[in-house]
Amino acid sequence: MFLPAMLQKFLTPKVPPMRERSVQCIGLHGLHRMAYVEWGNPNNSRVLICVHGLTRNARDFDFLAQALAADYRVICPDVAGRGRSDWLKVSDDYALPLYVSDMVTLIARLDADSVDWVGTSMGGLIGMLIAGQAGSPIRRMVLNDVGPLITSASMQRIAEYVRKTPVFAGMEDAEKYIRTICAPFGRLTDVQWRHMVVNGVRQRADGQLELSYDPAIAEPFRKSFLSVDVDLWPVYDLIRSPTLVLRGAFSDVLSADTLAQMAQRGPHARTLEIPNVGHAPALMDEAQIAAIRTFLLDA
């Protein structure tokens, strides 16, 4: 387990180790299993759900989860088609309605009346769609480099690498690729990069490595988001959960103008810009973790 010494101060010896679990969900074309990892005391009534971006996975949150495991039961799912979760039979099902349904199923499985939420990019969109519902279970929410308006131009940049299906001879090749594609995440240590690589690839039958997501997730993404902007302002304006929005200073997904509007509309979010980072902050940095921890526990 990779854990920077700087995060040790947040942990106690009594924090249970990570546990791997799954929950059965249903979509339009049948059942599928969504995997998740769980940190902290399983009997803790304070629950935090952390949801990753489009091509990432649950293990992106290991550093954040370990830092918060003394205060929360932390749940980090692999969204359908990613990580250890099942691939869907019909590619068009890889869309926000199914992801929202799966997360509601997960919350029911956890027997949680309310949850806090950290969502990176796609995970933030899922969170907004749940938080905007009447009777939403989301108590407090952190949106990591995502807002209610995403332009088609930024979606086209993401589509460029989502449509690729690289194969790697070994970990060194995989790490070189991931360091390049994920460079906007900011400055990470060698240990953090290796953590992302080890948990972001899987071995094929021929012994080579590939990224740990179903390439078919790109199909509905290309159909839906490349010609029109994503506009969720009507949803955002319904949110009443206290919200913190993080923005990478160089982000091409969350603009500075949208960030400013998010502070004035809907939940009147607190905002924090992260210097020297694009889309999206990796949430492995001590300062980023501290900001999230302070916001979530400020209640």
Secondary structure, DSSP 8 states (H G I E B T S, - for coil): ----GGGGGG--TTS---EEEEEEEEETTEEEEEEEEEES-TT-S-EEEEE--TT--GGGGHHHHHHHTTT-EEEEE--TTBTTS---SSGGG-SHHHHHHHHHHHHHHHT-S-EEEEEETHHHHHHHHHHTSTT--EEEEEEES--SEE-HHHHHHHHHHHT---EESSHHHHHHHHHHHTGGG----HHHHHHHHHTTEEE-TTS-EEESB-GGGHHHHHHHHSSS-EE-HHHHTT--S-EEEEEETT-SSS-HHHHHHHTTSTT--EEEEETT--S---S-SHHHHHHHHHHHT--
